[in-house]
Amino acid sequence: MSLEAKGKMKNILVFQGAKATSKVNIYKKQKDSQTERQLLVRTLFDEARQRWNSLTDEQKSVWNDEAKYKNKTGYDIFIKYSINNLRTMDYSKCLKVDMTRFKKGAKPPLDHIDGLFYCLEFEEVVLEANEQFVFATLHIPKDYKPNSDMGIELNWFSDSEIVGSVKWEISLVSVTPDTADTAEDTPTVETVISVVSPNLGALKITEDAVFSGSLFSDHDVVGIKVKRKSADVADTLTGSAHLLMLEFCYISDRLGEKV
């Protein structure tokens, strides 16, 4: 092969040379990493590019004039400015907790497969002592905005064709490391009532349970208990409620270092 060869050959060989020397290496395709931070950076770049494309020619010329003395293009300066501005904004995020992460309580719901979904079936019971419940544990996300409220969303469906209401009780304890907090602290309790339509198997999202940000810090361990209050007069659904997933919704305020 020629000592002056350069570039790639069919994405297999890479030619490199400097003056009188030359070498050939096997081409290694760059790995397309999909870490949360890299995906976020791509999202920010996409948003910044869309903002640039929405500018008028007159607006772009202002940025181009600014760039003349910085050996850059107006596009470059605008993209950097936009990303640094976007990263200071608050974003709503949800941490999904599927039912396989839940531990059953003393009165456990049934677990089974509905179609392609693993779910927990909370039955209709008459006595409060027999109401079914489950537990889960998770960490407060590192990008949680301090003192902001958090919401709990329940994704579920009923197996009844009759209109009715389900009353959910969500109990939460947030324990901060190296403080006086303990796992035995009195939980904060929120109850939500959801009316279901007679559409058998239709997905219902219950999103009215909101917990005050004063309960949390960004290193906490959180314990959650989900219970169907089927013995309560407000719970009128005849049949079972099938819980598919819980979403822990919070405000994120950290989007990485400035570019």
MOKARA-V753649 format. One record per backbone hydrogen bond with DSSP energy under -1.0 kcal/mol. CO is the residue of the C=O (numbers start at 1). NH is the residue of the N-H. If there is no record, write none. Layout:
# MOKARA-V753649
co=CO nh=NH
co=CO nh=NH
This chain:
# MOKARA-V753649
co=2 nh=5
co=7 nh=15
co=9 nh=12
co=9 nh=13
co=12 nh=27
co=13 nh=9
co=14 nh=25
co=15 nh=7
co=16 nh=23
co=18 nh=21
co=21 nh=18
co=23 nh=16
co=25 nh=14
co=31 nh=33
co=35 nh=39
co=36 nh=40
co=37 nh=41
co=38 nh=42
co=39 nh=43
co=40 nh=44
co=41 nh=45
co=42 nh=46
co=43 nh=47
co=44 nh=48
co=45 nh=49
co=46 nh=50
co=47 nh=51
co=48 nh=52
co=49 nh=53
co=50 nh=54
co=52 nh=55
co=56 nh=60
co=57 nh=61
co=58 nh=62
co=59 nh=63
co=60 nh=64
co=61 nh=65
co=62 nh=66
co=63 nh=67
co=67 nh=70
co=67 nh=72
co=73 nh=77
co=74 nh=78
co=75 nh=79
co=76 nh=80
co=77 nh=81
co=78 nh=82
co=79 nh=83
co=80 nh=84
co=81 nh=85
co=82 nh=86
co=83 nh=87
co=86 nh=89
co=91 nh=252
co=93 nh=250
co=95 nh=248
co=97 nh=246
co=98 nh=101
co=99 nh=102
co=103 nh=135
co=107 nh=133
co=110 nh=121
co=112 nh=119
co=114 nh=117
co=117 nh=114
co=119 nh=112
co=120 nh=243
co=121 nh=110
co=122 nh=241
co=127 nh=130
co=128 nh=131
co=132 nh=228
co=133 nh=105
co=134 nh=226
co=135 nh=103
co=136 nh=224
co=138 nh=222
co=141 nh=144
co=143 nh=253
co=145 nh=148
co=150 nh=211
co=151 nh=249
co=153 nh=247
co=154 nh=206
co=155 nh=244
co=155 nh=245
co=156 nh=204
co=157 nh=242
co=158 nh=201
co=164 nh=196
co=165 nh=236
co=165 nh=237
co=166 nh=194
co=167 nh=229
co=168 nh=192
co=169 nh=227
co=170 nh=190
co=171 nh=225
co=172 nh=188
co=173 nh=223
co=175 nh=221
co=182 nh=185
co=188 nh=172
co=190 nh=170
co=192 nh=168
co=194 nh=166
co=196 nh=164
co=198 nh=200
co=199 nh=202
co=204 nh=156
co=206 nh=154
co=209 nh=152
co=211 nh=150
co=212 nh=215
co=213 nh=216
co=217 nh=220
co=220 nh=140
co=221 nh=175
co=222 nh=138
co=223 nh=173
co=224 nh=136
co=225 nh=171
co=226 nh=134
co=227 nh=169
co=228 nh=230
co=229 nh=232
co=232 nh=235
co=240 nh=159
co=241 nh=122
co=242 nh=157
co=243 nh=120
co=245 nh=155
co=246 nh=97
co=247 nh=153
co=248 nh=95
co=249 nh=151
co=250 nh=93
co=251 nh=145
co=252 nh=91
